[in-house]
Amino acid sequence: MTALSSVEHDPECLLCRAEHVTTWHFEDRECWVADCLVCATPMIVWRAHGLPNAEEQARLLRHLERVAAERYGEDGYWIDAVRRRIPDHWHAHARPAGGFFDPASELFGRF
């Protein structure tokens, strides 16, 4: 892995732990895509703790885009790469067009 800043694993990091607490859509040796516990949108997580370079990030996002296209179809989606709660471990969400939370989330339509 050629990262800007990464360590193999941080046992204190929720994303490094990668617990299967929601539906998982994809995983390989570099990343996984699962529904976010907070917003219920598909999110991709790089397995290395840190931040990938731009080329790796683009490649990783293609996995998320495949899941998002299947989930949101013609309604569309947008990629939210802002790391709000866990800023030091790269991840991104695919959010429904015009929204923040997935329609399956209890928070959908509240904000």
VMD Tcl script that builds the backbone (N, CA, C; Angstrom):
set m [mol new atoms 333]
animate dup $m
set s [atomselect $m all]
$s set {name element resname resid chain x y z} {
  {N N MET 1 A 0.838 -1.176 0.000}
  {CA C MET 1 A 0.000 0.000 0.000}
  {C C MET 1 A 0.885 1.242 0.000}
  {N N THR 2 A 0.545 2.182 -0.843}
  {CA C THR 2 A 1.303 3.423 -0.904}
  {C C THR 2 A 0.431 4.550 -0.380}
  {N N ALA 3 A 0.459 4.744 0.894}
  {CA C ALA 3 A -0.405 5.742 1.521}
  {C C ALA 3 A 0.367 6.986 1.868}
  {N N LEU 4 A -0.349 8.076 1.986}
  {CA C LEU 4 A 0.253 9.309 2.466}
  {C C LEU 4 A 0.582 9.170 3.943}
  {N N SER 5 A -0.312 8.561 4.660}
  {CA C SER 5 A -0.141 8.391 6.094}
  {C C SER 5 A -0.969 7.190 6.519}
  {N N SER 6 A -0.310 6.101 6.878}
  {CA C SER 6 A -1.082 4.943 7.300}
  {C C SER 6 A -0.286 4.076 8.262}
  {N N VAL 7 A -1.017 3.370 9.085}
  {CA C VAL 7 A -0.473 2.314 9.920}
  {C C VAL 7 A -1.340 1.106 9.642}
  {N N GLU 8 A -0.828 -0.051 9.893}
  {CA C GLU 8 A -1.572 -1.266 9.557}
  {C C GLU 8 A -2.929 -1.336 10.257}
  {N N HIS 9 A -2.948 -1.038 11.558}
  {CA C HIS 9 A -4.171 -1.242 12.335}
  {C C HIS 9 A -4.078 -0.442 13.635}
  {N N ASP 10 A -5.186 0.162 14.026}
  {CA C ASP 10 A -5.270 0.859 15.305}
  {C C ASP 10 A -6.383 0.186 16.095}
  {N N PRO 11 A -6.059 -0.568 17.140}
  {CA C PRO 11 A -7.085 -1.309 17.881}
  {C C PRO 11 A -8.150 -0.443 18.536}
  {N N GLU 12 A -7.891 0.856 18.683}
  {CA C GLU 12 A -8.866 1.770 19.264}
  {C C GLU 12 A -9.845 2.323 18.223}
  {N N CYS 13 A -9.555 2.132 16.947}
  {CA C CYS 13 A -10.365 2.706 15.868}
  {C C CYS 13 A -11.545 1.803 15.517}
  {N N LEU 14 A -12.749 2.373 15.526}
  {CA C LEU 14 A -13.948 1.606 15.178}
  {C C LEU 14 A -13.886 1.060 13.751}
  {N N LEU 15 A -13.317 1.821 12.831}
  {CA C LEU 15 A -13.242 1.376 11.449}
  {C C LEU 15 A -12.198 0.281 11.273}
  {N N CYS 16 A -11.122 0.326 12.001}
  {CA C CYS 16 A -10.129 -0.749 11.946}
  {C C CYS 16 A -10.704 -2.063 12.470}
  {N N ARG 17 A -11.543 -1.956 13.466}
  {CA C ARG 17 A -12.142 -3.175 14.041}
  {C C ARG 17 A -13.073 -3.874 13.065}
  {N N ALA 18 A -13.711 -3.105 12.207}
  {CA C ALA 18 A -14.542 -3.656 11.124}
  {C C ALA 18 A -15.537 -4.709 11.611}
  {N N GLU 19 A -16.250 -4.388 12.652}
  {CA C GLU 19 A -17.250 -5.324 13.171}
  {C C GLU 19 A -18.448 -5.392 12.232}
  {N N HIS 20 A -18.956 -6.560 12.033}
  {CA C HIS 20 A -20.100 -6.763 11.130}
  {C C HIS 20 A -21.406 -6.502 11.897}
  {N N VAL 21 A -21.754 -5.237 12.062}
  {CA C VAL 21 A -22.959 -4.881 12.806}
  {C C VAL 21 A -24.088 -4.402 11.891}
  {N N THR 22 A -23.780 -4.182 10.605}
  {CA C THR 22 A -24.794 -3.817 9.614}
  {C C THR 22 A -24.584 -4.705 8.386}
  {N N THR 23 A -25.388 -4.479 7.368}
  {CA C THR 23 A -25.245 -5.244 6.131}
  {C C THR 23 A -23.957 -4.879 5.418}
  {N N TRP 24 A -23.204 -5.903 5.018}
  {CA C TRP 24 A -21.976 -5.715 4.244}
  {C C TRP 24 A -22.274 -6.027 2.789}
  {N N HIS 25 A -21.731 -5.200 1.899}
  {CA C HIS 25 A -21.987 -5.337 0.468}
  {C C HIS 25 A -20.779 -5.832 -0.318}
  {N N PHE 26 A -19.576 -5.568 0.191}
  {CA C PHE 26 A -18.352 -5.921 -0.517}
  {C C PHE 26 A -17.188 -5.901 0.471}
  {N N GLU 27 A -16.216 -6.791 0.243}
  {CA C GLU 27 A -14.963 -6.698 0.981}
  {C C GLU 27 A -13.867 -7.421 0.225}
  {N N ASP 28 A -12.674 -6.893 0.341}
  {CA C ASP 28 A -11.485 -7.545 -0.184}
  {C C ASP 28 A -10.334 -7.194 0.751}
  {N N ARG 29 A -9.107 -7.440 0.340}
  {CA C ARG 29 A -7.964 -7.217 1.237}
  {C C ARG 29 A -7.680 -5.739 1.494}
  {N N GLU 30 A -8.206 -4.840 0.632}
  {CA C GLU 30 A -7.950 -3.411 0.783}
  {C C GLU 30 A -9.063 -2.624 1.458}
  {N N CYS 31 A -10.304 -3.072 1.290}
  {CA C CYS 31 A -11.422 -2.249 1.760}
  {C C CYS 31 A -12.663 -3.088 2.006}
  {N N TRP 32 A -13.666 -2.432 2.561}
  {CA C TRP 32 A -14.988 -3.041 2.695}
  {C C TRP 32 A -16.043 -1.961 2.517}
  {N N VAL 33 A -17.238 -2.398 2.072}
  {CA C VAL 33 A -18.384 -1.502 1.902}
  {C C VAL 33 A -19.529 -2.098 2.708}
  {N N ALA 34 A -20.070 -1.296 3.610}
  {CA C ALA 34 A -21.182 -1.733 4.457}
  {C C ALA 34 A -22.085 -0.543 4.723}
  {N N ASP 35 A -23.274 -0.810 5.225}
  {CA C ASP 35 A -24.172 0.276 5.606}
  {C C ASP 35 A -23.651 0.915 6.885}
  {N N CYS 36 A -23.622 2.232 6.898}
  {CA C CYS 36 A -23.156 2.985 8.058}
  {C C CYS 36 A -24.118 2.787 9.227}
  {N N LEU 37 A -23.572 2.582 10.388}
  {CA C LEU 37 A -24.375 2.387 11.590}
  {C C LEU 37 A -25.182 3.632 11.935}
  {N N VAL 38 A -24.675 4.816 11.628}
  {CA C VAL 38 A -25.332 6.071 11.984}
  {C C VAL 38 A -26.364 6.504 10.946}
  {N N CYS 39 A -25.965 6.563 9.674}
  {CA C CYS 39 A -26.847 7.146 8.656}
  {C C CYS 39 A -27.471 6.129 7.703}
  {N N ALA 40 A -27.060 4.869 7.802}
  {CA C ALA 40 A -27.589 3.759 6.996}
  {C C ALA 40 A -27.228 3.842 5.512}
  {N N THR 41 A -26.371 4.788 5.121}
  {CA C THR 41 A -25.929 4.846 3.730}
  {C C THR 41 A -24.763 3.882 3.535}
  {N N PRO 42 A -24.547 3.431 2.301}
  {CA C PRO 42 A -23.366 2.605 2.050}
  {C C PRO 42 A -22.100 3.440 2.285}
  {N N MET 43 A -21.136 2.845 2.948}
  {CA C MET 43 A -19.864 3.539 3.139}
  {C C MET 43 A -18.730 2.579 2.858}
  {N N ILE 44 A -17.656 3.142 2.320}
  {CA C ILE 44 A -16.463 2.358 2.055}
  {C C ILE 44 A -15.411 2.730 3.085}
  {N N VAL 45 A -14.653 1.730 3.518}
  {CA C VAL 45 A -13.594 1.936 4.498}
  {C C VAL 45 A -12.328 1.275 3.982}
  {N N TRP 46 A -11.262 2.043 3.928}
  {CA C TRP 46 A -9.955 1.507 3.597}
  {C C TRP 46 A -9.451 0.744 4.809}
  {N N ARG 47 A -8.964 -0.452 4.625}
  {CA C ARG 47 A -8.545 -1.269 5.774}
  {C C ARG 47 A -7.348 -0.685 6.521}
  {N N ALA 48 A -6.435 -0.025 5.827}
  {CA C ALA 48 A -5.290 0.588 6.503}
  {C C ALA 48 A -5.760 1.817 7.276}
  {N N HIS 49 A -5.241 2.000 8.446}
  {CA C HIS 49 A -5.588 3.178 9.233}
  {C C HIS 49 A -4.770 4.347 8.716}
  {N N GLY 50 A -5.427 5.315 8.129}
  {CA C GLY 50 A -4.742 6.473 7.578}
  {C C GLY 50 A -5.457 6.967 6.332}
  {N N LEU 51 A -4.702 7.589 5.440}
  {CA C LEU 51 A -5.279 8.200 4.250}
  {C C LEU 51 A -4.563 7.705 2.995}
  {N N PRO 52 A -5.304 7.215 2.003}
  {CA C PRO 52 A -4.675 6.737 0.766}
  {C C PRO 52 A -4.270 7.909 -0.132}
  {N N ASN 53 A -3.419 7.624 -1.098}
  {CA C ASN 53 A -3.093 8.665 -2.070}
  {C C ASN 53 A -4.274 8.809 -3.037}
  {N N ALA 54 A -4.233 9.806 -3.886}
  {CA C ALA 54 A -5.366 10.129 -4.765}
  {C C ALA 54 A -5.712 8.981 -5.713}
  {N N GLU 55 A -4.718 8.309 -6.249}
  {CA C GLU 55 A -4.968 7.185 -7.170}
  {C C GLU 55 A -5.677 6.034 -6.457}
  {N N GLU 56 A -5.209 5.696 -5.268}
  {CA C GLU 56 A -5.856 4.633 -4.490}
  {C C GLU 56 A -7.280 5.028 -4.110}
  {N N GLN 57 A -7.454 6.267 -3.716}
  {CA C GLN 57 A -8.784 6.734 -3.333}
  {C C GLN 57 A -9.761 6.601 -4.498}
  {N N ALA 58 A -9.358 6.990 -5.683}
  {CA C ALA 58 A -10.228 6.881 -6.858}
  {C C ALA 58 A -10.599 5.427 -7.127}
  {N N ARG 59 A -9.622 4.543 -6.998}
  {CA C ARG 59 A -9.884 3.113 -7.221}
  {C C ARG 59 A -10.851 2.567 -6.167}
  {N N LEU 60 A -10.649 2.943 -4.914}
  {CA C LEU 60 A -11.520 2.491 -3.835}
  {C C LEU 60 A -12.951 2.986 -4.030}
  {N N LEU 61 A -13.094 4.238 -4.444}
  {CA C LEU 61 A -14.430 4.813 -4.615}
  {C C LEU 61 A -15.246 4.083 -5.679}
  {N N ARG 62 A -14.610 3.448 -6.630}
  {CA C ARG 62 A -15.360 2.689 -7.642}
  {C C ARG 62 A -16.170 1.556 -7.007}
  {N N HIS 63 A -15.637 0.948 -5.949}
  {CA C HIS 63 A -16.403 -0.093 -5.233}
  {C C HIS 63 A -17.663 0.513 -4.610}
  {N N LEU 64 A -17.518 1.659 -3.987}
  {CA C LEU 64 A -18.660 2.334 -3.360}
  {C C LEU 64 A -19.677 2.757 -4.415}
  {N N GLU 65 A -19.211 3.257 -5.529}
  {CA C GLU 65 A -20.120 3.717 -6.582}
  {C C GLU 65 A -20.955 2.575 -7.151}
  {N N ARG 66 A -20.381 1.390 -7.251}
  {CA C ARG 66 A -21.164 0.228 -7.724}
  {C C ARG 66 A -22.302 -0.083 -6.754}
  {N N VAL 67 A -22.005 -0.089 -5.478}
  {CA C VAL 67 A -23.035 -0.361 -4.463}
  {C C VAL 67 A -24.080 0.748 -4.463}
  {N N ALA 68 A -23.640 1.998 -4.548}
  {CA C ALA 68 A -24.561 3.137 -4.527}
  {C C ALA 68 A -25.488 3.131 -5.740}
  {N N ALA 69 A -24.969 2.806 -6.906}
  {CA C ALA 69 A -25.795 2.764 -8.110}
  {C C ALA 69 A -26.875 1.702 -7.978}
  {N N GLU 70 A -26.535 0.593 -7.376}
  {CA C GLU 70 A -27.529 -0.468 -7.155}
  {C C GLU 70 A -28.566 -0.029 -6.124}
  {N N ARG 71 A -28.126 0.616 -5.063}
  {CA C ARG 71 A -29.026 1.033 -3.983}
  {C C ARG 71 A -29.955 2.161 -4.421}
  {N N TYR 72 A -29.407 3.203 -5.050}
  {CA C TYR 72 A -30.180 4.410 -5.319}
  {C C TYR 72 A -30.670 4.530 -6.758}
  {N N GLY 73 A -30.162 3.695 -7.645}
  {CA C GLY 73 A -30.657 3.638 -9.014}
  {C C GLY 73 A -30.821 4.982 -9.688}
  {N N GLU 74 A -31.948 5.143 -10.344}
  {CA C GLU 74 A -32.232 6.358 -11.109}
  {C C GLU 74 A -32.335 7.602 -10.233}
  {N N ASP 75 A -32.648 7.430 -8.964}
  {CA C ASP 75 A -32.755 8.583 -8.063}
  {C C ASP 75 A -31.401 9.241 -7.838}
  {N N GLY 76 A -30.334 8.474 -7.985}
  {CA C GLY 76 A -28.986 9.004 -7.889}
  {C C GLY 76 A -28.432 9.104 -6.488}
  {N N TYR 77 A -27.187 9.502 -6.422}
  {CA C TYR 77 A -26.465 9.594 -5.157}
  {C C TYR 77 A -25.334 10.601 -5.305}
  {N N TRP 78 A -24.742 10.935 -4.183}
  {CA C TRP 78 A -23.533 11.763 -4.191}
  {C C TRP 78 A -22.541 11.170 -3.195}
  {N N ILE 79 A -21.264 11.358 -3.481}
  {CA C ILE 79 A -20.216 10.822 -2.619}
  {C C ILE 79 A -19.807 11.883 -1.603}
  {N N ASP 80 A -19.897 11.516 -0.353}
  {CA C ASP 80 A -19.516 12.382 0.760}
  {C C ASP 80 A -18.229 11.814 1.352}
  {N N ALA 81 A -17.118 12.462 1.068}
  {CA C ALA 81 A -15.820 11.988 1.548}
  {C C ALA 81 A -15.335 12.746 2.786}
  {N N VAL 82 A -16.213 13.520 3.410}
  {CA C VAL 82 A -15.829 14.243 4.623}
  {C C VAL 82 A -15.803 13.251 5.785}
  {N N ARG 83 A -14.685 13.209 6.479}
  {CA C ARG 83 A -14.520 12.293 7.609}
  {C C ARG 83 A -14.835 13.055 8.897}
  {N N ARG 84 A -16.084 13.061 9.298}
  {CA C ARG 84 A -16.525 13.868 10.436}
  {C C ARG 84 A -16.134 13.257 11.785}
  {N N ARG 85 A -16.577 12.061 12.045}
  {CA C ARG 85 A -16.404 11.447 13.367}
  {C C ARG 85 A -15.072 10.713 13.523}
  {N N ILE 86 A -14.512 10.238 12.426}
  {CA C ILE 86 A -13.242 9.503 12.473}
  {C C ILE 86 A -12.335 10.090 11.387}
  {N N PRO 87 A -11.718 11.240 11.665}
  {CA C PRO 87 A -10.980 11.954 10.623}
  {C C PRO 87 A -9.669 11.314 10.183}
  {N N ASP 88 A -9.088 10.438 10.988}
  {CA C ASP 88 A -7.775 9.896 10.652}
  {C C ASP 88 A -7.812 8.520 9.989}
  {N N HIS 89 A -8.997 8.035 9.642}
  {CA C HIS 89 A -9.125 6.757 8.930}
  {C C HIS 89 A -10.009 7.000 7.713}
  {N N TRP 90 A -9.454 6.813 6.512}
  {CA C TRP 90 A -10.180 7.141 5.290}
  {C C TRP 90 A -11.427 6.282 5.122}
  {N N HIS 91 A -12.532 6.975 4.842}
  {CA C HIS 91 A -13.801 6.340 4.506}
  {C C HIS 91 A -14.655 7.375 3.783}
  {N N ALA 92 A -15.674 6.916 3.093}
  {CA C ALA 92 A -16.584 7.814 2.378}
  {C C ALA 92 A -17.969 7.184 2.340}
  {N N HIS 93 A -18.980 8.038 2.261}
  {CA C HIS 93 A -20.374 7.587 2.198}
  {C C HIS 93 A -20.968 7.894 0.830}
  {N N ALA 94 A -21.895 7.061 0.393}
  {CA C ALA 94 A -22.714 7.350 -0.791}
  {C C ALA 94 A -24.088 7.728 -0.265}
  {N N ARG 95 A -24.443 8.985 -0.435}
  {CA C ARG 95 A -25.701 9.496 0.111}
  {C C ARG 95 A -26.728 9.651 -0.999}
  {N N PRO 96 A -28.010 9.474 -0.689}
  {CA C PRO 96 A -29.040 9.636 -1.725}
  {C C PRO 96 A -29.072 11.065 -2.249}
  {N N ALA 97 A -29.319 11.213 -3.534}
  {CA C ALA 97 A -29.370 12.542 -4.146}
  {C C ALA 97 A -30.289 13.442 -3.338}
  {N N GLY 98 A -29.813 14.619 -3.006}
  {CA C GLY 98 A -30.609 15.592 -2.279}
  {C C GLY 98 A -30.758 15.303 -0.799}
  {N N GLY 99 A -30.058 14.299 -0.283}
  {CA C GLY 99 A -30.224 13.945 1.120}
  {C C GLY 99 A -28.922 13.606 1.809}
  {N N PHE 100 A -29.042 13.266 3.072}
  {CA C PHE 100 A -27.892 12.924 3.889}
  {C C PHE 100 A -28.039 11.513 4.462}
  {N N PHE 101 A -29.232 11.188 4.947}
  {CA C PHE 101 A -29.514 9.875 5.529}
  {C C PHE 101 A -30.221 8.993 4.511}
  {N N ASP 102 A -29.982 7.698 4.599}
  {CA C ASP 102 A -30.675 6.744 3.749}
  {C C ASP 102 A -32.150 6.680 4.156}
  {N N PRO 103 A -33.062 6.448 3.207}
  {CA C PRO 103 A -34.476 6.321 3.568}
  {C C PRO 103 A -34.736 5.235 4.630}
  {N N ALA 104 A -33.840 4.268 4.773}
  {CA C ALA 104 A -34.021 3.221 5.785}
  {C C ALA 104 A -33.644 3.696 7.183}
  {N N SER 105 A -32.974 4.837 7.285}
  {CA C SER 105 A -32.534 5.339 8.577}
  {C C SER 105 A -33.688 5.972 9.347}
  {N N GLU 106 A -33.653 5.811 10.665}
  {CA C GLU 106 A -34.647 6.460 11.519}
  {C C GLU 106 A -34.521 7.977 11.464}
  {N N LEU 107 A -33.379 8.471 11.023}
  {CA C LEU 107 A -33.126 9.907 10.957}
  {C C LEU 107 A -33.545 10.521 9.618}
  {N N PHE 108 A -33.953 9.691 8.675}
  {CA C PHE 108 A -34.336 10.192 7.346}
  {C C PHE 108 A -35.472 11.212 7.476}
  {N N GLY 109 A -35.291 12.358 6.850}
  {CA C GLY 109 A -36.324 13.392 6.842}
  {C C GLY 109 A -36.370 14.262 8.079}
  {N N ARG 110 A -35.551 13.986 9.082}
  {CA C ARG 110 A -35.562 14.778 10.307}
  {C C ARG 110 A -34.734 16.039 10.187}
  {N N PHE 111 A -33.733 16.016 9.348}
  {CA C PHE 111 A -32.799 17.152 9.290}
  {C C PHE 111 A -32.761 17.740 7.906}
}
mol reanalyze $m
mol bondsrecalc $m
mol representation Tube
mol addrep $m
